[in-house]
Amino acid sequence: MSSLRSFSRELQRKIMAKFLAFLLIFNFCYSNYSNASTLNGKIILKNSKGELENSDIETTLIYIAPLKNNQKFSISKLVPKMEQKDKAFIPLVMPILVNSTVEFNNLDPYMHNVFSTSETKSFDLGLYKLGDKGKKIKFDKKGIVNIYCNIHEQMLGFIVVLDNPYFSMANKNGEYSLNLEKIPPGKIRVVAWHRFSGQQIQEVDLKSNEIKNINFELTKNENVDMDKLKLLN
């Protein structure tokens, strides 16, 4: 009986040793694909005549289409702010991770009334003035939220709610960089979105610890219906 218990304990130790070895290999493999790959690239904006039209190229959003591994992401403790300044929303385009909260602040010496009737998020902040405490809204659904002011009809902004944190805005030269930490090797879809051109998609075969260059050329359509802008599902 004693030898049987001894054999059982030895078997348990061997099983546990194999399991720990499996975890070690798994963590090693995971750390390999957890190491950040990087996407770099450049955006070119053209008008309908094929002429360069880069005046607002920095409002181009680049993001990774929904991933299929059901990975969950934590929300940053830093609350992004969309400010109202000189009768404009700053920034004009704000990408955020779903379930993030955005603070709206009035920096103008007159009233604003920020609201949205978008399907993704409908709200009305009411009237508030310079010096009032910023008003906060949580965005708990993926999609594009058009932001307006009830007093100044020329004001329009966009909050783009995404389901992963792999997004970036182009700079004034049209350049962007995306850190793809913790995305496993394989095929992903990279999307460039501009409010006047919709979105362009490129499929990328991502390898571990890779630096890849992906460029986009977008054509503007000034007659686009801003209320029908969509994200890639």
CYANA upper distance limits for C-alpha pairs under 8 A (distance plus 0.5 A):
  1 MET  CA      5 ARG  CA      6.87
  2 SER  CA      6 SER  CA      6.68
  3 SER  CA      7 PHE  CA      6.54
  4 LEU  CA      8 SER  CA      6.64
  5 ARG  CA      9 ARG  CA      6.65
  6 SER  CA     10 GLU  CA      6.65
  7 PHE  CA     11 LEU  CA      6.58
  8 SER  CA     12 GLN  CA      6.68
  9 ARG  CA     13 ARG  CA      6.70
 10 GLU  CA     14 LYS  CA      6.75
 11 LEU  CA     15 ILE  CA      6.67
 12 GLN  CA     16 MET  CA      6.53
 13 ARG  CA     17 ALA  CA      6.46
 14 LYS  CA     18 LYS  CA      6.65
 15 ILE  CA     19 PHE  CA      6.65
 16 MET  CA     20 LEU  CA      6.57
 17 ALA  CA     21 ALA  CA      6.59
 18 LYS  CA     22 PHE  CA      6.63
 19 PHE  CA     23 LEU  CA      6.73
 20 LEU  CA     24 LEU  CA      6.60
 21 ALA  CA     25 ILE  CA      6.73
 22 PHE  CA     26 PHE  CA      6.47
 23 LEU  CA     27 ASN  CA      6.40
 24 LEU  CA     28 PHE  CA      6.57
 25 ILE  CA     29 CYS  CA      6.64
 26 PHE  CA     30 TYR  CA      6.45
 27 ASN  CA     31 SER  CA      6.36
 28 PHE  CA     32 ASN  CA      6.73
 29 CYS  CA     33 TYR  CA      7.10
 30 TYR  CA     34 SER  CA      6.25
 31 SER  CA     35 ASN  CA      6.60
 32 ASN  CA    208 SER  CA      7.27
 32 ASN  CA    209 ASN  CA      8.31
 33 TYR  CA    181 GLU  CA      8.41
 33 TYR  CA    182 LYS  CA      6.64
 33 TYR  CA    183 ILE  CA      7.14
 33 TYR  CA    184 PRO  CA      5.56
 33 TYR  CA    185 PRO  CA      6.97
 33 TYR  CA    208 SER  CA      5.84
 33 TYR  CA    209 ASN  CA      7.74
 34 SER  CA    181 GLU  CA      6.01
 34 SER  CA    182 LYS  CA      4.26
 34 SER  CA    183 ILE  CA      6.89
 34 SER  CA    184 PRO  CA      7.34
 35 ASN  CA    181 GLU  CA      6.20
 35 ASN  CA    182 LYS  CA      6.91
 35 ASN  CA    208 SER  CA      7.72
 35 ASN  CA    209 ASN  CA      6.51
 36 ALA  CA    179 ASN  CA      6.66
 36 ALA  CA    180 LEU  CA      5.84
 36 ALA  CA    181 GLU  CA      4.41
 36 ALA  CA    182 LYS  CA      7.11
 36 ALA  CA    183 ILE  CA      8.40
 36 ALA  CA    208 SER  CA      8.19
 36 ALA  CA    209 ASN  CA      6.20
 36 ALA  CA    210 GLU  CA      8.32
 37 SER  CA    179 ASN  CA      6.75
 37 SER  CA    180 LEU  CA      5.65
 37 SER  CA    181 GLU  CA      6.70
 37 SER  CA    206 LEU  CA      8.47
 37 SER  CA    207 LYS  CA      8.05
 37 SER  CA    208 SER  CA      6.74
 37 SER  CA    209 ASN  CA      4.91
 37 SER  CA    210 GLU  CA      5.20
 37 SER  CA    211 ILE  CA      6.32
 38 THR  CA    177 SER  CA      7.53
 38 THR  CA    178 LEU  CA      6.10
 38 THR  CA    179 ASN  CA      5.27
 38 THR  CA    180 LEU  CA      6.15
 38 THR  CA    209 ASN  CA      8.07
 38 THR  CA    210 GLU  CA      6.76
 38 THR  CA    211 ILE  CA      5.25
 38 THR  CA    212 LYS  CA      6.76
 39 LEU  CA    177 SER  CA      6.15
 39 LEU  CA    178 LEU  CA      5.47
 39 LEU  CA    179 ASN  CA      7.14
 39 LEU  CA    180 LEU  CA      7.94
 39 LEU  CA    211 ILE  CA      6.40
 39 LEU  CA    212 LYS  CA      5.42
 39 LEU  CA    213 ASN  CA      6.27
 39 LEU  CA    214 ILE  CA      7.26
 40 ASN  CA    175 GLU  CA      8.06
 40 ASN  CA    176 TYR  CA      6.29
 40 ASN  CA    177 SER  CA      4.96
 40 ASN  CA    178 LEU  CA      6.90
 40 ASN  CA    211 ILE  CA      7.85
 40 ASN  CA    212 LYS  CA      6.63
 40 ASN  CA    213 ASN  CA      5.28
 40 ASN  CA    214 ILE  CA      6.70
 41 GLY  CA    175 GLU  CA      6.29
 41 GLY  CA    176 TYR  CA      6.11
 41 GLY  CA    177 SER  CA      7.18
 41 GLY  CA    213 ASN  CA      5.54
 41 GLY  CA    214 ILE  CA      5.30
 41 GLY  CA    215 ASN  CA      5.33
 41 GLY  CA    216 PHE  CA      8.25
 42 LYS  CA    170 ALA  CA      8.31
 42 LYS  CA    173 ASN  CA      8.47
 42 LYS  CA    174 GLY  CA      5.77
 42 LYS  CA    175 GLU  CA      4.86
 42 LYS  CA    176 TYR  CA      6.71
 42 LYS  CA    214 ILE  CA      7.72
 42 LYS  CA    215 ASN  CA      5.38
 42 LYS  CA    216 PHE  CA      6.94
 43 ILE  CA     57 ILE  CA      8.00
 43 ILE  CA     60 THR  CA      8.37
 43 ILE  CA    170 ALA  CA      7.82
 43 ILE  CA    174 GLY  CA      5.26
 43 ILE  CA    175 GLU  CA      6.79
 43 ILE  CA    176 TYR  CA      8.43
 43 ILE  CA    215 ASN  CA      6.45
 43 ILE  CA    216 PHE  CA      5.42
 43 ILE  CA    217 GLU  CA      6.40
 43 ILE  CA    218 LEU  CA      7.93
 44 ILE  CA     52 LEU  CA      7.90
 44 ILE  CA     54 ASN  CA      7.68
 44 ILE  CA     57 ILE  CA      8.27
 44 ILE  CA    174 GLY  CA      7.15
 44 ILE  CA    216 PHE  CA      6.71
 44 ILE  CA    217 GLU  CA      5.13
 44 ILE  CA    218 LEU  CA      6.61
 45 LEU  CA     52 LEU  CA      6.42
 45 LEU  CA     53 GLU  CA      5.84
 45 LEU  CA     54 ASN  CA      6.00
 45 LEU  CA     57 ILE  CA      7.22
 45 LEU  CA    217 GLU  CA      6.48
 45 LEU  CA    218 LEU  CA      5.43
 45 LEU  CA    219 THR  CA      6.32
 45 LEU  CA    220 LYS  CA      7.40
 46 LYS  CA     50 GLY  CA      5.87
 46 LYS  CA     51 GLU  CA      5.65
 46 LYS  CA     52 LEU  CA      4.87
 46 LYS  CA     53 GLU  CA      5.30
 46 LYS  CA     54 ASN  CA      7.74
 46 LYS  CA    217 GLU  CA      8.01
 46 LYS  CA    218 LEU  CA      6.71
 46 LYS  CA    219 THR  CA      5.31
 46 LYS  CA    220 LYS  CA      6.55
 47 ASN  CA     51 GLU  CA      5.95
 47 ASN  CA     52 LEU  CA      6.94
 47 ASN  CA     53 GLU  CA      6.26
 47 ASN  CA    219 THR  CA      6.03
 47 ASN  CA    220 LYS  CA      5.47
 47 ASN  CA    221 ASN  CA      7.64
 48 SER  CA    219 THR  CA      6.83
 48 SER  CA    220 LYS  CA      6.78
 48 SER  CA    221 ASN  CA      7.24
 50 GLY  CA    219 THR  CA      8.10
 53 GLU  CA     57 ILE  CA      8.46
 54 ASN  CA    174 GLY  CA      8.39
 56 ASP  CA     60 THR  CA      8.44
 56 ASP  CA    172 LYS  CA      8.15
 57 ILE  CA    170 ALA  CA      7.36
 57 ILE  CA    171 ASN  CA      7.82
 57 ILE  CA    172 LYS  CA      6.71
 57 ILE  CA    173 ASN  CA      7.96
 57 ILE  CA    174 GLY  CA      6.29
 58 GLU  CA    169 MET  CA      7.00
 58 GLU  CA    170 ALA  CA      5.29
 58 GLU  CA    171 ASN  CA      5.27
 58 GLU  CA    172 LYS  CA      5.46
 58 GLU  CA    173 ASN  CA      8.03
 58 GLU  CA    174 GLY  CA      6.78
 59 THR  CA     92 LEU  CA      7.57
 59 THR  CA     93 VAL  CA      6.54
 59 THR  CA    169 MET  CA      7.13
 59 THR  CA    170 ALA  CA      7.25
 59 THR  CA    194 HIS  CA      7.24
 60 THR  CA    169 MET  CA      6.32
 60 THR  CA    170 ALA  CA      6.10
 60 THR  CA    192 ALA  CA      7.33
 60 THR  CA    193 TRP  CA      6.20
 60 THR  CA    194 HIS  CA      5.31
 60 THR  CA    195 ARG  CA      8.32
 61 LEU  CA     95 PRO  CA      8.14
 61 LEU  CA    167 PHE  CA      7.69
 61 LEU  CA    168 SER  CA      6.48
 61 LEU  CA    169 MET  CA      5.19
 61 LEU  CA    170 ALA  CA      6.97
 61 LEU  CA    192 ALA  CA      6.21
 61 LEU  CA    193 TRP  CA      5.56
 61 LEU  CA    194 HIS  CA      6.92
 62 ILE  CA    167 PHE  CA      6.07
 62 ILE  CA    168 SER  CA      5.81
 62 ILE  CA    169 MET  CA      6.61
 62 ILE  CA    170 ALA  CA      7.87
 62 ILE  CA    176 TYR  CA      8.25
 62 ILE  CA    190 VAL  CA      7.66
 62 ILE  CA    191 VAL  CA      6.05
 62 ILE  CA    192 ALA  CA      4.93
 62 ILE  CA    193 TRP  CA      6.75
 63 TYR  CA    166 TYR  CA      6.32
 63 TYR  CA    167 PHE  CA      4.60
 63 TYR  CA    168 SER  CA      6.92
 63 TYR  CA    190 VAL  CA      6.48
 63 TYR  CA    191 VAL  CA      5.80
 63 TYR  CA    192 ALA  CA      7.12
 64 ILE  CA    164 ASN  CA      8.14
 64 ILE  CA    166 TYR  CA      6.26
 64 ILE  CA    167 PHE  CA      6.98
 64 ILE  CA    188 ILE  CA      7.67
 64 ILE  CA    189 ARG  CA      6.38
 64 ILE  CA    190 VAL  CA      5.28
 64 ILE  CA    191 VAL  CA      6.56
 65 ALA  CA    188 ILE  CA      7.76
 65 ALA  CA    189 ARG  CA      5.89
 65 ALA  CA    190 VAL  CA      6.67
 65 ALA  CA    191 VAL  CA      7.11
 65 ALA  CA    232 LEU  CA      6.86
 65 ALA  CA    233 ASN  CA      7.46
 66 PRO  CA    163 ASP  CA      7.08
 66 PRO  CA    164 ASN  CA      7.59
 66 PRO  CA    232 LEU  CA      8.34
 66 PRO  CA    233 ASN  CA      6.94
 67 LEU  CA     71 GLN  CA      8.20
 67 LEU  CA    164 ASN  CA      8.36
 67 LEU  CA    188 ILE  CA      8.04
 73 PHE  CA    164 ASN  CA      7.33
 73 PHE  CA    165 PRO  CA      7.95
 75 ILE  CA     97 LEU  CA      7.59
 75 ILE  CA     99 ASN  CA      7.78
 75 ILE  CA    100 SER  CA      6.78
 76 SER  CA    100 SER  CA      8.26
 79 VAL  CA    100 SER  CA      8.20
 79 VAL  CA    101 THR  CA      6.72
 79 VAL  CA    102 VAL  CA      6.45
 79 VAL  CA    103 GLU  CA      7.19
 80 PRO  CA    101 THR  CA      7.74
 80 PRO  CA    102 VAL  CA      5.73
 80 PRO  CA    103 GLU  CA      6.81
 81 LYS  CA    102 VAL  CA      6.16
 81 LYS  CA    103 GLU  CA      5.22
 81 LYS  CA    104 PHE  CA      6.32
 81 LYS  CA    105 ASN  CA      7.66
 82 MET  CA     89 PHE  CA      6.96
 82 MET  CA     90 ILE  CA      6.04
 82 MET  CA     91 PRO  CA      6.60
 82 MET  CA     94 MET  CA      8.17
 82 MET  CA    102 VAL  CA      7.50
 82 MET  CA    103 GLU  CA      6.76
 82 MET  CA    104 PHE  CA      5.60
 82 MET  CA    105 ASN  CA      7.17
 83 GLU  CA     89 PHE  CA      6.19
 83 GLU  CA     90 ILE  CA      5.56
 83 GLU  CA     91 PRO  CA      7.71
 83 GLU  CA    104 PHE  CA      6.10
 83 GLU  CA    105 ASN  CA      5.31
 83 GLU  CA    106 ASN  CA      6.52
 83 GLU  CA    107 LEU  CA      7.28
 84 GLN  CA     88 ALA  CA      6.06
 84 GLN  CA     89 PHE  CA      5.34
 84 GLN  CA     90 ILE  CA      6.74
 84 GLN  CA    104 PHE  CA      8.02
 84 GLN  CA    105 ASN  CA      6.68
 84 GLN  CA    106 ASN  CA      5.42
 84 GLN  CA    107 LEU  CA      6.19
 84 GLN  CA    108 ASP  CA      7.17
 84 GLN  CA    112 HIS  CA      8.35
 85 LYS  CA     89 PHE  CA      6.98
 85 LYS  CA     90 ILE  CA      7.42
 85 LYS  CA    106 ASN  CA      7.36
 85 LYS  CA    107 LEU  CA      5.74
 85 LYS  CA    108 ASP  CA      5.90
 86 ASP  CA    108 ASP  CA      6.76
 87 LYS  CA    108 ASP  CA      7.95
 87 LYS  CA    152 HIS  CA      7.49
 87 LYS  CA    154 GLN  CA      8.38
 87 LYS  CA    155 MET  CA      6.83
 88 ALA  CA     92 LEU  CA      8.22
 88 ALA  CA    155 MET  CA      5.93
 88 ALA  CA    156 LEU  CA      7.72
 88 ALA  CA    157 GLY  CA      8.45
 89 PHE  CA    155 MET  CA      7.30
 89 PHE  CA    156 LEU  CA      7.26
 89 PHE  CA    157 GLY  CA      6.16
 90 ILE  CA    157 GLY  CA      8.43
 91 PRO  CA    157 GLY  CA      8.14
 92 LEU  CA    156 LEU  CA      7.97
 92 LEU  CA    157 GLY  CA      5.33
 92 LEU  CA    158 PHE  CA      6.69
 93 VAL  CA    157 GLY  CA      6.57
 93 VAL  CA    158 PHE  CA      5.28
 93 VAL  CA    159 ILE  CA      6.45
 93 VAL  CA    160 VAL  CA      7.80
 94 MET  CA    158 PHE  CA      6.72
 94 MET  CA    159 ILE  CA      5.29
 94 MET  CA    160 VAL  CA      6.54
 95 PRO  CA    159 ILE  CA      6.30
 95 PRO  CA    160 VAL  CA      5.04
 95 PRO  CA    161 VAL  CA      6.49
 95 PRO  CA    162 LEU  CA      7.57
 95 PRO  CA    167 PHE  CA      7.92
 95 PRO  CA    168 SER  CA      8.43
 96 ILE  CA    100 SER  CA      7.04
 96 ILE  CA    159 ILE  CA      7.70
 96 ILE  CA    160 VAL  CA      6.68
 96 ILE  CA    161 VAL  CA      5.62
 96 ILE  CA    162 LEU  CA      6.59
 96 ILE  CA    165 PRO  CA      8.08
 97 LEU  CA    161 VAL  CA      6.21
 97 LEU  CA    162 LEU  CA      5.51
 97 LEU  CA    163 ASP  CA      6.34
 97 LEU  CA    164 ASN  CA      6.57
 97 LEU  CA    165 PRO  CA      6.34
 98 VAL  CA    139 PHE  CA      6.62
 98 VAL  CA    140 ASP  CA      5.92
 98 VAL  CA    141 LYS  CA      6.53
 98 VAL  CA    142 LYS  CA      6.47
 98 VAL  CA    161 VAL  CA      5.87
 98 VAL  CA    162 LEU  CA      6.01
 98 VAL  CA    163 ASP  CA      5.99
 98 VAL  CA    164 ASN  CA      8.19
 99 ASN  CA    138 LYS  CA      6.66
 99 ASN  CA    139 PHE  CA      5.67
 99 ASN  CA    140 ASP  CA      4.77
 99 ASN  CA    141 LYS  CA      7.63
100 SER  CA    138 LYS  CA      6.24
100 SER  CA    139 PHE  CA      6.25
100 SER  CA    140 ASP  CA      7.65
101 THR  CA    136 LYS  CA      6.92
101 THR  CA    137 ILE  CA      5.92
101 THR  CA    138 LYS  CA      4.58
101 THR  CA    139 PHE  CA      6.62
102 VAL  CA    136 LYS  CA      6.01
102 VAL  CA    137 ILE  CA      5.98
102 VAL  CA    138 LYS  CA      6.88
102 VAL  CA    139 PHE  CA      8.23
103 GLU  CA    134 GLY  CA      6.31
103 GLU  CA    135 LYS  CA      5.94
103 GLU  CA    136 LYS  CA      4.83
103 GLU  CA    137 ILE  CA      7.11
104 PHE  CA    134 GLY  CA      5.79
104 PHE  CA    135 LYS  CA      5.69
104 PHE  CA    136 LYS  CA      6.73
105 ASN  CA    130 LEU  CA      8.42
105 ASN  CA    132 ASP  CA      8.35
105 ASN  CA    133 LYS  CA      7.87
105 ASN  CA    134 GLY  CA      5.18
105 ASN  CA    135 LYS  CA      7.30
106 ASN  CA    111 MET  CA      8.24
106 ASN  CA    112 HIS  CA      7.42
106 ASN  CA    128 TYR  CA      7.73
106 ASN  CA    129 LYS  CA      6.51
106 ASN  CA    130 LEU  CA      5.67
106 ASN  CA    131 GLY  CA      7.85
106 ASN  CA    132 ASP  CA      8.01
106 ASN  CA    134 GLY  CA      7.94
107 LEU  CA    130 LEU  CA      5.94
107 LEU  CA    131 GLY  CA      8.16
108 ASP  CA    129 LYS  CA      8.00
108 ASP  CA    130 LEU  CA      6.32
109 PRO  CA    129 LYS  CA      7.59
109 PRO  CA    130 LEU  CA      6.16
110 TYR  CA    129 LYS  CA      6.45
110 TYR  CA    130 LEU  CA      7.24
111 MET  CA    127 LEU  CA      6.72
111 MET  CA    128 TYR  CA      6.06
111 MET  CA    129 LYS  CA      5.14
111 MET  CA    130 LEU  CA      7.80
111 MET  CA    151 ILE  CA      8.38
112 HIS  CA    126 GLY  CA      8.42
112 HIS  CA    127 LEU  CA      6.16
112 HIS  CA    128 TYR  CA      6.28
112 HIS  CA    129 LYS  CA      7.02
112 HIS  CA    149 CYS  CA      6.81
112 HIS  CA    150 ASN  CA      7.77
112 HIS  CA    151 ILE  CA      6.77
112 HIS  CA    152 HIS  CA      8.14
113 ASN  CA    124 ASP  CA      7.89
113 ASN  CA    125 LEU  CA      6.62
113 ASN  CA    126 GLY  CA      5.51
113 ASN  CA    127 LEU  CA      5.13
113 ASN  CA    128 TYR  CA      7.06
113 ASN  CA    149 CYS  CA      5.63
113 ASN  CA    150 ASN  CA      5.73
113 ASN  CA    151 ILE  CA      6.80
114 VAL  CA    124 ASP  CA      6.66
114 VAL  CA    125 LEU  CA      6.01
114 VAL  CA    126 GLY  CA      7.27
114 VAL  CA    127 LEU  CA      8.30
114 VAL  CA    147 ILE  CA      7.42
114 VAL  CA    148 TYR  CA      6.16
114 VAL  CA    149 CYS  CA      4.98
114 VAL  CA    150 ASN  CA      6.90
115 PHE  CA    122 SER  CA      7.89
115 PHE  CA    123 PHE  CA      5.91
115 PHE  CA    124 ASP  CA      4.69
115 PHE  CA    125 LEU  CA      6.52
115 PHE  CA    126 GLY  CA      8.28
115 PHE  CA    147 ILE  CA      6.50
115 PHE  CA    148 TYR  CA      5.94
115 PHE  CA    149 CYS  CA      6.61
115 PHE  CA    150 ASN  CA      7.51
116 SER  CA    121 LYS  CA      7.46
116 SER  CA    122 SER  CA      5.54
116 SER  CA    123 PHE  CA      5.87
116 SER  CA    124 ASP  CA      7.02
116 SER  CA    145 VAL  CA      7.54
116 SER  CA    146 ASN  CA      6.56
116 SER  CA    147 ILE  CA      5.64
116 SER  CA    148 TYR  CA      6.59
117 THR  CA    121 LYS  CA      7.50
117 THR  CA    122 SER  CA      5.10
117 THR  CA    123 PHE  CA      7.24
117 THR  CA    146 ASN  CA      8.10
118 SER  CA    122 SER  CA      5.88
118 SER  CA    144 ILE  CA      8.20
118 SER  CA    145 VAL  CA      6.01
118 SER  CA    146 ASN  CA      6.70
118 SER  CA    227 ASP  CA      8.25
119 GLU  CA    145 VAL  CA      8.22
120 THR  CA    141 LYS  CA      6.42
120 THR  CA    142 LYS  CA      7.23
120 THR  CA    143 GLY  CA      6.07
120 THR  CA    144 ILE  CA      7.04
120 THR  CA    145 VAL  CA      6.55
121 LYS  CA    139 PHE  CA      7.17
121 LYS  CA    141 LYS  CA      7.84
121 LYS  CA    145 VAL  CA      6.78
125 LEU  CA    135 LYS  CA      7.58
128 TYR  CA    132 ASP  CA      6.82
139 PHE  CA    161 VAL  CA      7.62
141 LYS  CA    161 VAL  CA      7.44
142 LYS  CA    160 VAL  CA      8.25
142 LYS  CA    161 VAL  CA      5.32
142 LYS  CA    162 LEU  CA      5.88
142 LYS  CA    163 ASP  CA      6.83
143 GLY  CA    160 VAL  CA      6.52
143 GLY  CA    161 VAL  CA      5.63
143 GLY  CA    162 LEU  CA      7.27
143 GLY  CA    230 LYS  CA      7.37
143 GLY  CA    231 LEU  CA      6.62
144 ILE  CA    158 PHE  CA      7.27
144 ILE  CA    159 ILE  CA      6.47
144 ILE  CA    160 VAL  CA      5.11
144 ILE  CA    161 VAL  CA      6.65
144 ILE  CA    229 LEU  CA      7.40
144 ILE  CA    230 LYS  CA      6.99
144 ILE  CA    231 LEU  CA      7.52
145 VAL  CA    158 PHE  CA      6.14
145 VAL  CA    159 ILE  CA      5.58
145 VAL  CA    160 VAL  CA      6.76
145 VAL  CA    161 VAL  CA      8.17
146 ASN  CA    156 LEU  CA      7.46
146 ASN  CA    157 GLY  CA      6.43
146 ASN  CA    158 PHE  CA      5.32
146 ASN  CA    159 ILE  CA      7.14
146 ASN  CA    226 MET  CA      8.35
146 ASN  CA    227 ASP  CA      7.77
147 ILE  CA    156 LEU  CA      6.07
147 ILE  CA    157 GLY  CA      5.29
147 ILE  CA    158 PHE  CA      6.21
147 ILE  CA    159 ILE  CA      7.82
148 TYR  CA    153 GLU  CA      7.73
148 TYR  CA    155 MET  CA      6.20
148 TYR  CA    156 LEU  CA      5.49
148 TYR  CA    157 GLY  CA      7.11
149 CYS  CA    153 GLU  CA      6.69
149 CYS  CA    155 MET  CA      6.38
149 CYS  CA    156 LEU  CA      7.88
166 TYR  CA    178 LEU  CA      7.16
166 TYR  CA    179 ASN  CA      7.52
166 TYR  CA    180 LEU  CA      6.98
167 PHE  CA    178 LEU  CA      7.03
168 SER  CA    176 TYR  CA      7.14
168 SER  CA    177 SER  CA      7.30
168 SER  CA    178 LEU  CA      6.73
169 MET  CA    176 TYR  CA      6.99
170 ALA  CA    174 GLY  CA      5.59
170 ALA  CA    175 GLU  CA      5.70
170 ALA  CA    176 TYR  CA      5.23
171 ASN  CA    175 GLU  CA      5.93
171 ASN  CA    176 TYR  CA      6.96
184 PRO  CA    206 LEU  CA      8.44
184 PRO  CA    207 LYS  CA      8.47
184 PRO  CA    208 SER  CA      7.84
185 PRO  CA    205 ASP  CA      8.00
185 PRO  CA    206 LEU  CA      5.59
185 PRO  CA    207 LYS  CA      5.30
185 PRO  CA    208 SER  CA      6.22
186 GLY  CA    205 ASP  CA      5.87
186 GLY  CA    206 LEU  CA      5.58
186 GLY  CA    207 LYS  CA      7.14
187 LYS  CA    203 GLU  CA      7.13
187 LYS  CA    204 VAL  CA      5.98
187 LYS  CA    205 ASP  CA      4.86
187 LYS  CA    206 LEU  CA      6.38
188 ILE  CA    203 GLU  CA      6.27
188 ILE  CA    204 VAL  CA      5.86
188 ILE  CA    205 ASP  CA      7.00
188 ILE  CA    206 LEU  CA      7.46
189 ARG  CA    201 ILE  CA      6.97
189 ARG  CA    202 GLN  CA      6.17
189 ARG  CA    203 GLU  CA      4.96
189 ARG  CA    204 VAL  CA      6.58
190 VAL  CA    201 ILE  CA      6.18
190 VAL  CA    202 GLN  CA      5.76
190 VAL  CA    203 GLU  CA      6.72
190 VAL  CA    204 VAL  CA      7.56
191 VAL  CA    199 GLN  CA      6.88
191 VAL  CA    200 GLN  CA      6.11
191 VAL  CA    201 ILE  CA      5.06
191 VAL  CA    202 GLN  CA      7.01
191 VAL  CA    232 LEU  CA      8.50
192 ALA  CA    199 GLN  CA      5.90
192 ALA  CA    200 GLN  CA      5.81
192 ALA  CA    201 ILE  CA      7.12
192 ALA  CA    216 PHE  CA      7.52
193 TRP  CA    197 SER  CA      7.61
193 TRP  CA    198 GLY  CA      6.09
193 TRP  CA    199 GLN  CA      4.74
193 TRP  CA    200 GLN  CA      7.14
194 HIS  CA    198 GLY  CA      6.01
194 HIS  CA    199 GLN  CA      6.99
195 ARG  CA    226 MET  CA      7.74
195 ARG  CA    229 LEU  CA      7.89
196 PHE  CA    219 THR  CA      8.41
196 PHE  CA    220 LYS  CA      5.50
196 PHE  CA    221 ASN  CA      5.67
196 PHE  CA    222 GLU  CA      6.36
196 PHE  CA    223 ASN  CA      8.34
196 PHE  CA    224 VAL  CA      6.63
197 SER  CA    218 LEU  CA      6.74
197 SER  CA    219 THR  CA      6.07
197 SER  CA    220 LYS  CA      5.09
197 SER  CA    221 ASN  CA      6.19
197 SER  CA    224 VAL  CA      8.23
198 GLY  CA    229 LEU  CA      7.47
198 GLY  CA    230 LYS  CA      8.33
199 GLN  CA    231 LEU  CA      8.40
200 GLN  CA    216 PHE  CA      7.99
200 GLN  CA    218 LEU  CA      7.80
206 LEU  CA    210 GLU  CA      7.74
225 ASP  CA    229 LEU  CA      7.67
